[in-house]
Every structure is written in structure tokens, then in C-alpha cells.
Amino acid sequence: MNDHIDEKFLREVMTDHGTSLLKLVYSYVKNWTSAEDIVQETFITFSQKYHQFKGNSSLKTWLYQIAINKAKDYLRSPKNRLLW
């Protein structure tokens, strides 16, 4: 089984969903730079775990859930709590 995601497909997903993911994550973290980092981490996780995607939801829903979880992790991190 090939666990590597096709680079062209990954680029398409990033183009199709990058802006909406950035807006979603920003709505949680209220910082554009942090939101950009989290979206990048979202796409890294997506590319590493795409082979686990079972299609029980839409790809968009799955990406959004990854991004939301990463945003919440960021907000809970001790490093971020020092900034508040």
C-alpha cells in the first residue's frame, strides 16, 4: 500500500481549501501569523494521514476538523497561555 499522497492532488487541496481554512483558524486564534502556521501544520497532517481517510465525511469536513483540533491545541498550549 502506498502511503504517500500525490503532490498534484495535495496542491489542488491546498488551493481549494487554503483560504477558507485560514479564515476558520483565524476565527479561533485571532492572529494571522499563527493561523498561517496552523494551516501549514494542517496540510502536513493531511498529507501524512490521508491514507487513513475513510470517506465517512467530505474531505472539506475532515480538513476542517484537523484545523480546528490544531487551533484548539494551540490555544491550550502553555506557550500561548503566557501571551494572554
Distance bins in CASP14 RR format, pairs under 12 A and 6 or more apart:
PFRMAT RR
TARGET T0000
AUTHOR 0000-0000-0000
RMODE 2
METHOD distances of the structure
MODEL  1
1 51 1 0 0 1 0 0 0 0 0 0 0
1 52 0 0 0 0 0 1 0 0 0 0 0
2 50 0 0 0 0 0 1 0 0 0 0 0
2 51 1 0 0 1 0 0 0 0 0 0 0
3 47 0 0 0 0 0 1 0 0 0 0 0
3 48 0 0 0 0 1 0 0 0 0 0 0
3 49 0 0 0 0 1 0 0 0 0 0 0
3 50 0 0 0 0 1 0 0 0 0 0 0
3 51 1 0 1 0 0 0 0 0 0 0 0
3 52 0 0 0 0 1 0 0 0 0 0 0
3 53 0 0 0 0 0 1 0 0 0 0 0
4 10 0 0 0 0 1 0 0 0 0 0 0
4 47 0 0 0 0 1 0 0 0 0 0 0
4 48 0 0 0 0 1 0 0 0 0 0 0
4 49 0 0 0 0 0 1 0 0 0 0 0
4 50 0 0 0 0 1 0 0 0 0 0 0
4 51 0 0 0 0 1 0 0 0 0 0 0
5 11 0 0 0 0 0 1 0 0 0 0 0
5 12 0 0 0 0 0 1 0 0 0 0 0
5 13 0 0 0 0 1 0 0 0 0 0 0
5 14 0 0 0 0 0 1 0 0 0 0 0
5 43 0 0 0 0 0 1 0 0 0 0 0
5 44 0 0 0 0 0 1 0 0 0 0 0
5 45 0 0 0 0 0 1 0 0 0 0 0
5 46 1 0 0 1 0 0 0 0 0 0 0
5 47 1 0 1 0 0 0 0 0 0 0 0
5 48 0 0 0 0 1 0 0 0 0 0 0
5 49 0 0 0 0 1 0 0 0 0 0 0
5 50 1 0 1 0 0 0 0 0 0 0 0
5 51 1 0 0 1 0 0 0 0 0 0 0
5 52 0 0 0 0 0 1 0 0 0 0 0
5 53 0 0 0 0 1 0 0 0 0 0 0
5 59 0 0 0 0 0 1 0 0 0 0 0
6 12 0 0 0 0 1 0 0 0 0 0 0
6 13 0 0 0 0 0 1 0 0 0 0 0
6 47 0 0 0 0 1 0 0 0 0 0 0
6 50 0 0 0 0 1 0 0 0 0 0 0
6 51 0 0 0 0 0 1 0 0 0 0 0
7 13 0 0 0 0 0 1 0 0 0 0 0
7 14 0 0 0 0 0 1 0 0 0 0 0
7 43 0 0 0 0 0 1 0 0 0 0 0
7 47 0 0 0 0 1 0 0 0 0 0 0
7 50 0 0 0 0 0 1 0 0 0 0 0
8 14 0 0 0 0 0 1 0 0 0 0 0
8 15 0 0 0 0 0 1 0 0 0 0 0
9 15 0 0 0 0 0 1 0 0 0 0 0
9 16 0 0 0 0 0 1 0 0 0 0 0
9 43 0 0 0 0 0 1 0 0 0 0 0
9 46 0 0 0 0 0 1 0 0 0 0 0
9 47 0 0 0 0 1 0 0 0 0 0 0
9 50 0 0 0 0 1 0 0 0 0 0 0
9 53 0 0 0 0 0 1 0 0 0 0 0
9 59 0 0 0 0 0 1 0 0 0 0 0
10 16 0 0 0 0 0 1 0 0 0 0 0
10 17 0 0 0 0 0 1 0 0 0 0 0
10 18 0 0 0 0 0 1 0 0 0 0 0
10 42 0 0 0 0 0 1 0 0 0 0 0
10 43 1 0 0 1 0 0 0 0 0 0 0
10 44 0 0 0 0 0 1 0 0 0 0 0
10 45 0 0 0 0 0 1 0 0 0 0 0
10 46 1 0 0 1 0 0 0 0 0 0 0
10 47 1 0 1 0 0 0 0 0 0 0 0
10 48 0 0 0 0 0 1 0 0 0 0 0
10 50 0 0 0 0 1 0 0 0 0 0 0
10 59 0 0 0 0 0 1 0 0 0 0 0
10 63 0 0 0 0 0 1 0 0 0 0 0
11 17 0 0 0 0 0 1 0 0 0 0 0
11 18 0 0 0 0 0 1 0 0 0 0 0
11 43 0 0 0 0 1 0 0 0 0 0 0
11 47 0 0 0 0 0 1 0 0 0 0 0
12 18 0 0 0 0 0 1 0 0 0 0 0
12 43 0 0 0 0 0 1 0 0 0 0 0
12 59 0 0 0 0 0 1 0 0 0 0 0
13 20 0 0 0 0 0 1 0 0 0 0 0
13 21 0 0 0 0 1 0 0 0 0 0 0
13 39 0 0 0 0 0 1 0 0 0 0 0
13 42 0 0 0 0 0 1 0 0 0 0 0
13 43 1 0 0 1 0 0 0 0 0 0 0
13 46 1 0 0 1 0 0 0 0 0 0 0
13 47 0 0 0 0 1 0 0 0 0 0 0
13 50 0 0 0 0 1 0 0 0 0 0 0
13 53 0 0 0 0 0 1 0 0 0 0 0
13 58 0 0 0 0 0 1 0 0 0 0 0
13 59 1 0 0 1 0 0 0 0 0 0 0
13 60 0 0 0 0 1 0 0 0 0 0 0
13 62 0 0 0 0 0 1 0 0 0 0 0
13 63 1 0 0 1 0 0 0 0 0 0 0
13 66 0 0 0 0 0 1 0 0 0 0 0
14 20 0 0 0 0 0 1 0 0 0 0 0
14 21 0 0 0 0 1 0 0 0 0 0 0
14 22 0 0 0 0 0 1 0 0 0 0 0
14 39 0 0 0 0 1 0 0 0 0 0 0
14 40 0 0 0 0 1 0 0 0 0 0 0
14 42 0 0 0 0 1 0 0 0 0 0 0
14 43 1 0 1 0 0 0 0 0 0 0 0
14 44 0 0 0 0 0 1 0 0 0 0 0
14 46 0 0 0 0 1 0 0 0 0 0 0
14 47 0 0 0 0 1 0 0 0 0 0 0
14 63 0 0 0 0 1 0 0 0 0 0 0
15 21 0 0 0 0 0 1 0 0 0 0 0
15 43 0 0 0 0 0 1 0 0 0 0 0
16 43 0 0 0 0 0 1 0 0 0 0 0
16 58 0 0 0 0 0 1 0 0 0 0 0
16 59 0 0 0 0 1 0 0 0 0 0 0
16 60 0 0 0 0 1 0 0 0 0 0 0
16 63 0 0 0 0 1 0 0 0 0 0 0
17 23 0 0 0 0 0 1 0 0 0 0 0
17 24 0 0 0 0 1 0 0 0 0 0 0
17 25 0 0 0 0 0 1 0 0 0 0 0
17 39 0 0 0 0 1 0 0 0 0 0 0
17 42 0 0 0 0 1 0 0 0 0 0 0
17 43 0 0 0 0 1 0 0 0 0 0 0
17 46 0 0 0 0 1 0 0 0 0 0 0
17 58 0 0 0 0 0 1 0 0 0 0 0
17 59 0 0 0 0 1 0 0 0 0 0 0
17 60 1 0 0 1 0 0 0 0 0 0 0
17 61 0 0 0 0 0 1 0 0 0 0 0
17 62 0 0 0 0 0 1 0 0 0 0 0
17 63 1 0 1 0 0 0 0 0 0 0 0
17 64 0 0 0 0 1 0 0 0 0 0 0
17 66 0 0 0 0 0 1 0 0 0 0 0
17 67 0 0 0 0 1 0 0 0 0 0 0
18 24 0 0 0 0 1 0 0 0 0 0 0
18 25 0 0 0 0 1 0 0 0 0 0 0
18 26 0 0 0 0 0 1 0 0 0 0 0
18 35 0 0 0 0 0 1 0 0 0 0 0
18 36 0 0 0 0 1 0 0 0 0 0 0
18 38 0 0 0 0 0 1 0 0 0 0 0
18 39 1 0 0 1 0 0 0 0 0 0 0
18 40 0 0 0 0 1 0 0 0 0 0 0
18 42 0 0 0 0 1 0 0 0 0 0 0
18 43 1 0 0 1 0 0 0 0 0 0 0
18 46 0 0 0 0 0 1 0 0 0 0 0
18 60 0 0 0 0 0 1 0 0 0 0 0
18 63 0 0 0 0 1 0 0 0 0 0 0
18 64 0 0 0 0 0 1 0 0 0 0 0
18 67 0 0 0 0 1 0 0 0 0 0 0
19 25 0 0 0 0 0 1 0 0 0 0 0
19 26 0 0 0 0 0 1 0 0 0 0 0
19 35 0 0 0 0 0 1 0 0 0 0 0
19 36 0 0 0 0 0 1 0 0 0 0 0
19 39 0 0 0 0 1 0 0 0 0 0 0
20 26 0 0 0 0 0 1 0 0 0 0 0
20 27 0 0 0 0 0 1 0 0 0 0 0
20 35 0 0 0 0 0 1 0 0 0 0 0
20 39 0 0 0 0 1 0 0 0 0 0 0
20 42 0 0 0 0 0 1 0 0 0 0 0
20 60 0 0 0 0 1 0 0 0 0 0 0
20 61 0 0 0 0 0 1 0 0 0 0 0
20 63 0 0 0 0 1 0 0 0 0 0 0
20 64 0 0 0 0 1 0 0 0 0 0 0
20 67 0 0 0 0 1 0 0 0 0 0 0
21 27 0 0 0 0 0 1 0 0 0 0 0
21 28 0 0 0 0 0 1 0 0 0 0 0
21 35 0 0 0 0 1 0 0 0 0 0 0
21 36 0 0 0 0 0 1 0 0 0 0 0
21 38 0 0 0 0 1 0 0 0 0 0 0
21 39 1 0 1 0 0 0 0 0 0 0 0
21 40 0 0 0 0 1 0 0 0 0 0 0
21 41 0 0 0 0 0 1 0 0 0 0 0
21 42 1 0 0 1 0 0 0 0 0 0 0
21 43 0 0 0 0 1 0 0 0 0 0 0
21 45 0 0 0 0 0 1 0 0 0 0 0
21 46 0 0 0 0 1 0 0 0 0 0 0
21 59 0 0 0 0 0 1 0 0 0 0 0
21 60 0 0 0 0 1 0 0 0 0 0 0
21 61 0 0 0 0 0 1 0 0 0 0 0
21 62 0 0 0 0 0 1 0 0 0 0 0
21 63 1 0 0 1 0 0 0 0 0 0 0
21 64 1 0 0 1 0 0 0 0 0 0 0
21 65 0 0 0 0 0 1 0 0 0 0 0
21 66 0 0 0 0 1 0 0 0 0 0 0
21 67 1 0 1 0 0 0 0 0 0 0 0
21 68 0 0 0 0 1 0 0 0 0 0 0
21 70 0 0 0 0 1 0 0 0 0 0 0
21 71 0 0 0 0 1 0 0 0 0 0 0
22 28 0 0 0 0 0 1 0 0 0 0 0
22 29 0 0 0 0 0 1 0 0 0 0 0
22 31 0 0 0 0 0 1 0 0 0 0 0
22 32 1 0 0 1 0 0 0 0 0 0 0
22 33 0 0 0 0 0 1 0 0 0 0 0
22 34 0 0 0 0 0 1 0 0 0 0 0
22 35 1 0 1 0 0 0 0 0 0 0 0
22 36 1 0 0 1 0 0 0 0 0 0 0
22 37 0 0 0 0 0 1 0 0 0 0 0
22 38 0 0 0 0 1 0 0 0 0 0 0
22 39 1 0 1 0 0 0 0 0 0 0 0
22 40 0 0 0 0 1 0 0 0 0 0 0
22 42 0 0 0 0 1 0 0 0 0 0 0
22 43 0 0 0 0 0 1 0 0 0 0 0
22 63 0 0 0 0 0 1 0 0 0 0 0
22 64 0 0 0 0 0 1 0 0 0 0 0
22 67 0 0 0 0 1 0 0 0 0 0 0
22 71 0 0 0 0 0 1 0 0 0 0 0
23 29 0 0 0 0 0 1 0 0 0 0 0
23 30 0 0 0 0 0 1 0 0 0 0 0
23 32 0 0 0 0 0 1 0 0 0 0 0
23 35 0 0 0 0 1 0 0 0 0 0 0
23 36 0 0 0 0 0 1 0 0 0 0 0
23 38 0 0 0 0 0 1 0 0 0 0 0
23 39 0 0 0 0 1 0 0 0 0 0 0
23 64 0 0 0 0 0 1 0 0 0 0 0
23 67 0 0 0 0 0 1 0 0 0 0 0
23 71 0 0 0 0 0 1 0 0 0 0 0
24 35 0 0 0 0 1 0 0 0 0 0 0
24 38 0 0 0 0 1 0 0 0 0 0 0
24 39 0 0 0 0 1 0 0 0 0 0 0
24 42 0 0 0 0 1 0 0 0 0 0 0
24 60 0 0 0 0 0 1 0 0 0 0 0
24 61 0 0 0 0 0 1 0 0 0 0 0
24 63 0 0 0 0 1 0 0 0 0 0 0
24 64 1 0 0 1 0 0 0 0 0 0 0
24 65 0 0 0 0 0 1 0 0 0 0 0
24 66 0 0 0 0 0 1 0 0 0 0 0
24 67 1 0 1 0 0 0 0 0 0 0 0
24 68 1 0 0 1 0 0 0 0 0 0 0
24 69 0 0 0 0 0 1 0 0 0 0 0
24 70 0 0 0 0 0 1 0 0 0 0 0
24 71 1 0 0 1 0 0 0 0 0 0 0
24 72 0 0 0 0 0 1 0 0 0 0 0
25 31 0 0 0 0 1 0 0 0 0 0 0
25 32 0 0 0 0 1 0 0 0 0 0 0
25 33 0 0 0 0 0 1 0 0 0 0 0
25 34 0 0 0 0 1 0 0 0 0 0 0
25 35 1 0 1 0 0 0 0 0 0 0 0
25 36 0 0 0 0 1 0 0 0 0 0 0
25 37 0 0 0 0 1 0 0 0 0 0 0
25 38 1 0 1 0 0 0 0 0 0 0 0
25 39 1 0 1 0 0 0 0 0 0 0 0
25 40 0 0 0 0 0 1 0 0 0 0 0
25 41 0 0 0 0 1 0 0 0 0 0 0
25 42 1 0 0 1 0 0 0 0 0 0 0
25 43 0 0 0 0 0 1 0 0 0 0 0
25 63 0 0 0 0 0 1 0 0 0 0 0
25 64 0 0 0 0 1 0 0 0 0 0 0
25 66 0 0 0 0 0 1 0 0 0 0 0
25 67 1 0 1 0 0 0 0 0 0 0 0
25 68 1 0 0 1 0 0 0 0 0 0 0
25 69 0 0 0 0 0 1 0 0 0 0 0
25 70 1 0 0 1 0 0 0 0 0 0 0
25 71 1 0 1 0 0 0 0 0 0 0 0
25 72 0 0 0 0 0 1 0 0 0 0 0
25 73 0 0 0 0 0 1 0 0 0 0 0
25 74 0 0 0 0 1 0 0 0 0 0 0
25 75 0 0 0 0 0 1 0 0 0 0 0
26 32 1 0 0 1 0 0 0 0 0 0 0
26 33 0 0 0 0 0 1 0 0 0 0 0
26 34 0 0 0 0 1 0 0 0 0 0 0
26 35 1 0 1 0 0 0 0 0 0 0 0
26 36 0 0 0 0 1 0 0 0 0 0 0
26 37 0 0 0 0 0 1 0 0 0 0 0
26 38 0 0 0 0 1 0 0 0 0 0 0
26 39 0 0 0 0 1 0 0 0 0 0 0
26 67 0 0 0 0 0 1 0 0 0 0 0
26 71 0 0 0 0 1 0 0 0 0 0 0
26 74 0 0 0 0 0 1 0 0 0 0 0
27 35 0 0 0 0 1 0 0 0 0 0 0
27 38 0 0 0 0 0 1 0 0 0 0 0
27 64 0 0 0 0 0 1 0 0 0 0 0
27 67 0 0 0 0 0 1 0 0 0 0 0
27 68 0 0 0 0 1 0 0 0 0 0 0
27 71 0 0 0 0 1 0 0 0 0 0 0
27 75 0 0 0 0 0 1 0 0 0 0 0
28 34 0 0 0 0 1 0 0 0 0 0 0
28 35 1 0 0 1 0 0 0 0 0 0 0
28 38 0 0 0 0 1 0 0 0 0 0 0
28 39 0 0 0 0 0 1 0 0 0 0 0
28 64 0 0 0 0 0 1 0 0 0 0 0
28 67 0 0 0 0 1 0 0 0 0 0 0
28 68 1 0 0 1 0 0 0 0 0 0 0
28 69 0 0 0 0 0 1 0 0 0 0 0
28 70 0 0 0 0 1 0 0 0 0 0 0
28 71 1 1 0 0 0 0 0 0 0 0 0
28 72 1 0 0 1 0 0 0 0 0 0 0
28 73 0 0 0 0 0 1 0 0 0 0 0
28 74 1 0 0 1 0 0 0 0 0 0 0
28 75 1 0 0 1 0 0 0 0 0 0 0
28 76 0 0 0 0 0 1 0 0 0 0 0
28 80 0 0 0 0 0 1 0 0 0 0 0
29 35 1 0 1 0 0 0 0 0 0 0 0
29 36 0 0 0 0 0 1 0 0 0 0 0
29 37 0 0 0 0 1 0 0 0 0 0 0
29 38 1 0 0 1 0 0 0 0 0 0 0
29 39 0 0 0 0 0 1 0 0 0 0 0
29 41 0 0 0 0 0 1 0 0 0 0 0
29 67 0 0 0 0 0 1 0 0 0 0 0
29 68 0 0 0 0 0 1 0 0 0 0 0
29 70 0 0 0 0 1 0 0 0 0 0 0
29 71 1 0 1 0 0 0 0 0 0 0 0
29 72 0 0 0 0 1 0 0 0 0 0 0
29 73 0 0 0 0 0 1 0 0 0 0 0
29 74 1 0 1 0 0 0 0 0 0 0 0
29 75 1 0 0 1 0 0 0 0 0 0 0
29 76 0 0 0 0 0 1 0 0 0 0 0
29 77 0 0 0 0 0 1 0 0 0 0 0
29 80 0 0 0 0 1 0 0 0 0 0 0
29 83 0 0 0 0 0 1 0 0 0 0 0
29 84 0 0 0 0 0 1 0 0 0 0 0
30 38 0 0 0 0 0 1 0 0 0 0 0
30 71 0 0 0 0 0 1 0 0 0 0 0
30 74 0 0 0 0 0 1 0 0 0 0 0
30 75 0 0 0 0 1 0 0 0 0 0 0
30 80 0 0 0 0 0 1 0 0 0 0 0
30 83 0 0 0 0 0 1 0 0 0 0 0
30 84 0 0 0 0 0 1 0 0 0 0 0
31 37 0 0 0 0 1 0 0 0 0 0 0
31 38 0 0 0 0 1 0 0 0 0 0 0
31 71 0 0 0 0 0 1 0 0 0 0 0
31 74 0 0 0 0 1 0 0 0 0 0 0
31 75 0 0 0 0 0 1 0 0 0 0 0
31 80 0 0 0 0 1 0 0 0 0 0 0
31 83 0 0 0 0 1 0 0 0 0 0 0
31 84 0 0 0 0 0 1 0 0 0 0 0
32 38 0 0 0 0 0 1 0 0 0 0 0
32 39 0 0 0 0 0 1 0 0 0 0 0
33 39 0 0 0 0 0 1 0 0 0 0 0
33 40 0 0 0 0 0 1 0 0 0 0 0
33 74 0 0 0 0 0 1 0 0 0 0 0
34 40 0 0 0 0 0 1 0 0 0 0 0
34 41 0 0 0 0 0 1 0 0 0 0 0
34 70 0 0 0 0 0 1 0 0 0 0 0
34 71 0 0 0 0 1 0 0 0 0 0 0
34 73 0 0 0 0 0 1 0 0 0 0 0
34 74 1 0 0 1 0 0 0 0 0 0 0
34 75 0 0 0 0 1 0 0 0 0 0 0
34 77 0 0 0 0 0 1 0 0 0 0 0
34 79 0 0 0 0 0 1 0 0 0 0 0
34 80 0 0 0 0 1 0 0 0 0 0 0
34 83 0 0 0 0 1 0 0 0 0 0 0
35 41 0 0 0 0 0 1 0 0 0 0 0
35 42 0 0 0 0 0 1 0 0 0 0 0
35 67 0 0 0 0 1 0 0 0 0 0 0
35 70 0 0 0 0 0 1 0 0 0 0 0
35 71 1 0 0 1 0 0 0 0 0 0 0
35 74 0 0 0 0 1 0 0 0 0 0 0
35 75 0 0 0 0 0 1 0 0 0 0 0
36 42 0 0 0 0 0 1 0 0 0 0 0
36 43 0 0 0 0 0 1 0 0 0 0 0
36 67 0 0 0 0 0 1 0 0 0 0 0
36 74 0 0 0 0 0 1 0 0 0 0 0
37 43 0 0 0 0 0 1 0 0 0 0 0
37 44 0 0 0 0 0 1 0 0 0 0 0
37 67 0 0 0 0 0 1 0 0 0 0 0
37 70 0 0 0 0 1 0 0 0 0 0 0
37 71 0 0 0 0 0 1 0 0 0 0 0
37 73 0 0 0 0 0 1 0 0 0 0 0
37 74 0 0 0 0 1 0 0 0 0 0 0
37 77 0 0 0 0 0 1 0 0 0 0 0
37 80 0 0 0 0 0 1 0 0 0 0 0
38 44 0 0 0 0 0 1 0 0 0 0 0
38 45 0 0 0 0 0 1 0 0 0 0 0
38 66 0 0 0 0 1 0 0 0 0 0 0
38 67 1 0 0 1 0 0 0 0 0 0 0
38 68 0 0 0 0 1 0 0 0 0 0 0
38 69 0 0 0 0 1 0 0 0 0 0 0
38 70 1 0 1 0 0 0 0 0 0 0 0
38 71 1 0 1 0 0 0 0 0 0 0 0
38 72 0 0 0 0 0 1 0 0 0 0 0
38 73 0 0 0 0 1 0 0 0 0 0 0
38 74 1 0 1 0 0 0 0 0 0 0 0
38 75 0 0 0 0 0 1 0 0 0 0 0
38 77 0 0 0 0 0 1 0 0 0 0 0
38 80 0 0 0 0 0 1 0 0 0 0 0
39 45 0 0 0 0 0 1 0 0 0 0 0
39 46 0 0 0 0 0 1 0 0 0 0 0
39 63 0 0 0 0 1 0 0 0 0 0 0
39 64 0 0 0 0 0 1 0 0 0 0 0
39 66 0 0 0 0 1 0 0 0 0 0 0
39 67 1 0 0 1 0 0 0 0 0 0 0
39 68 0 0 0 0 0 1 0 0 0 0 0
39 70 0 0 0 0 1 0 0 0 0 0 0
39 71 0 0 0 0 1 0 0 0 0 0 0
39 74 0 0 0 0 0 1 0 0 0 0 0
40 46 0 0 0 0 0 1 0 0 0 0 0
40 47 0 0 0 0 0 1 0 0 0 0 0
40 66 0 0 0 0 0 1 0 0 0 0 0
40 67 0 0 0 0 0 1 0 0 0 0 0
40 70 0 0 0 0 1 0 0 0 0 0 0
41 47 0 0 0 0 0 1 0 0 0 0 0
41 48 0 0 0 0 0 1 0 0 0 0 0
41 66 0 0 0 0 1 0 0 0 0 0 0
41 67 0 0 0 0 1 0 0 0 0 0 0
41 69 0 0 0 0 0 1 0 0 0 0 0
41 70 1 0 1 0 0 0 0 0 0 0 0
41 71 0 0 0 0 1 0 0 0 0 0 0
41 73 0 0 0 0 1 0 0 0 0 0 0
41 74 0 0 0 0 1 0 0 0 0 0 0
42 48 0 0 0 0 0 1 0 0 0 0 0
42 49 0 0 0 0 0 1 0 0 0 0 0
42 62 0 0 0 0 0 1 0 0 0 0 0
42 63 1 0 0 1 0 0 0 0 0 0 0
42 64 0 0 0 0 1 0 0 0 0 0 0
42 65 0 0 0 0 1 0 0 0 0 0 0
42 66 1 0 1 0 0 0 0 0 0 0 0
42 67 1 0 1 0 0 0 0 0 0 0 0
42 68 0 0 0 0 1 0 0 0 0 0 0
42 69 0 0 0 0 1 0 0 0 0 0 0
42 70 1 0 1 0 0 0 0 0 0 0 0
42 71 0 0 0 0 1 0 0 0 0 0 0
42 73 0 0 0 0 0 1 0 0 0 0 0
42 74 0 0 0 0 0 1 0 0 0 0 0
43 49 0 0 0 0 0 1 0 0 0 0 0
43 50 0 0 0 0 0 1 0 0 0 0 0
43 63 0 0 0 0 1 0 0 0 0 0 0
43 66 0 0 0 0 1 0 0 0 0 0 0
43 67 0 0 0 0 1 0 0 0 0 0 0
43 70 0 0 0 0 0 1 0 0 0 0 0
44 50 0 0 0 0 0 1 0 0 0 0 0
44 66 0 0 0 0 1 0 0 0 0 0 0
44 67 0 0 0 0 0 1 0 0 0 0 0
44 70 0 0 0 0 1 0 0 0 0 0 0
45 52 0 0 0 0 0 1 0 0 0 0 0
45 53 0 0 0 0 0 1 0 0 0 0 0
45 62 0 0 0 0 0 1 0 0 0 0 0
45 63 0 0 0 0 1 0 0 0 0 0 0
45 65 0 0 0 0 0 1 0 0 0 0 0
45 66 1 0 1 0 0 0 0 0 0 0 0
45 67 0 0 0 0 1 0 0 0 0 0 0
45 69 0 0 0 0 1 0 0 0 0 0 0
45 70 1 0 0 1 0 0 0 0 0 0 0
45 73 0 0 0 0 0 1 0 0 0 0 0
46 52 0 0 0 0 0 1 0 0 0 0 0
46 53 0 0 0 0 1 0 0 0 0 0 0
46 59 0 0 0 0 1 0 0 0 0 0 0
46 60 0 0 0 0 0 1 0 0 0 0 0
46 62 1 0 0 1 0 0 0 0 0 0 0
46 63 1 0 0 1 0 0 0 0 0 0 0
46 64 0 0 0 0 0 1 0 0 0 0 0
46 65 0 0 0 0 0 1 0 0 0 0 0
46 66 1 0 0 1 0 0 0 0 0 0 0
46 67 0 0 0 0 1 0 0 0 0 0 0
46 69 0 0 0 0 0 1 0 0 0 0 0
46 70 0 0 0 0 0 1 0 0 0 0 0
47 53 0 0 0 0 0 1 0 0 0 0 0
47 63 0 0 0 0 0 1 0 0 0 0 0
47 66 0 0 0 0 0 1 0 0 0 0 0
48 66 0 0 0 0 0 1 0 0 0 0 0
49 62 0 0 0 0 1 0 0 0 0 0 0
49 63 0 0 0 0 0 1 0 0 0 0 0
49 65 0 0 0 0 0 1 0 0 0 0 0
49 66 0 0 0 0 1 0 0 0 0 0 0
49 69 0 0 0 0 0 1 0 0 0 0 0
50 59 0 0 0 0 1 0 0 0 0 0 0
50 62 0 0 0 0 1 0 0 0 0 0 0
50 63 0 0 0 0 0 1 0 0 0 0 0
50 66 0 0 0 0 0 1 0 0 0 0 0
52 62 0 0 0 0 1 0 0 0 0 0 0
52 66 0 0 0 0 0 1 0 0 0 0 0
53 59 1 0 0 1 0 0 0 0 0 0 0
53 60 0 0 0 0 0 1 0 0 0 0 0
53 61 0 0 0 0 0 1 0 0 0 0 0
53 62 1 0 1 0 0 0 0 0 0 0 0
53 63 0 0 0 0 1 0 0 0 0 0 0
53 65 0 0 0 0 0 1 0 0 0 0 0
53 66 0 0 0 0 0 1 0 0 0 0 0
54 62 0 0 0 0 1 0 0 0 0 0 0
55 61 0 0 0 0 1 0 0 0 0 0 0
55 62 1 0 0 1 0 0 0 0 0 0 0
56 62 0 0 0 0 1 0 0 0 0 0 0
56 65 0 0 0 0 0 1 0 0 0 0 0
57 63 0 0 0 0 1 0 0 0 0 0 0
57 64 0 0 0 0 1 0 0 0 0 0 0
57 65 1 0 0 1 0 0 0 0 0 0 0
57 66 0 0 0 0 0 1 0 0 0 0 0
58 64 0 0 0 0 1 0 0 0 0 0 0
58 65 0 0 0 0 0 1 0 0 0 0 0
59 65 0 0 0 0 0 1 0 0 0 0 0
59 66 0 0 0 0 0 1 0 0 0 0 0
60 66 0 0 0 0 0 1 0 0 0 0 0
60 67 0 0 0 0 0 1 0 0 0 0 0
61 67 0 0 0 0 0 1 0 0 0 0 0
61 68 0 0 0 0 0 1 0 0 0 0 0
62 68 0 0 0 0 0 1 0 0 0 0 0
62 69 0 0 0 0 0 1 0 0 0 0 0
63 69 0 0 0 0 0 1 0 0 0 0 0
63 70 0 0 0 0 0 1 0 0 0 0 0
64 70 0 0 0 0 0 1 0 0 0 0 0
64 71 0 0 0 0 0 1 0 0 0 0 0
65 71 0 0 0 0 0 1 0 0 0 0 0
65 72 0 0 0 0 0 1 0 0 0 0 0
66 72 0 0 0 0 0 1 0 0 0 0 0
66 73 0 0 0 0 0 1 0 0 0 0 0
67 73 0 0 0 0 0 1 0 0 0 0 0
67 74 0 0 0 0 0 1 0 0 0 0 0
68 74 0 0 0 0 0 1 0 0 0 0 0
68 75 0 0 0 0 0 1 0 0 0 0 0
69 75 0 0 0 0 0 1 0 0 0 0 0
69 76 0 0 0 0 0 1 0 0 0 0 0
70 76 0 0 0 0 0 1 0 0 0 0 0
70 77 0 0 0 0 0 1 0 0 0 0 0
71 77 0 0 0 0 0 1 0 0 0 0 0
71 80 0 0 0 0 0 1 0 0 0 0 0
72 80 0 0 0 0 0 1 0 0 0 0 0
73 79 0 0 0 0 0 1 0 0 0 0 0
73 80 0 0 0 0 1 0 0 0 0 0 0
74 80 1 0 1 0 0 0 0 0 0 0 0
74 81 0 0 0 0 0 1 0 0 0 0 0
74 83 0 0 0 0 0 1 0 0 0 0 0
75 81 0 0 0 0 1 0 0 0 0 0 0
75 83 0 0 0 0 0 1 0 0 0 0 0
75 84 0 0 0 0 1 0 0 0 0 0 0
76 84 0 0 0 0 0 1 0 0 0 0 0
77 83 0 0 0 0 1 0 0 0 0 0 0
77 84 0 0 0 0 0 1 0 0 0 0 0
78 84 0 0 0 0 0 1 0 0 0 0 0
END
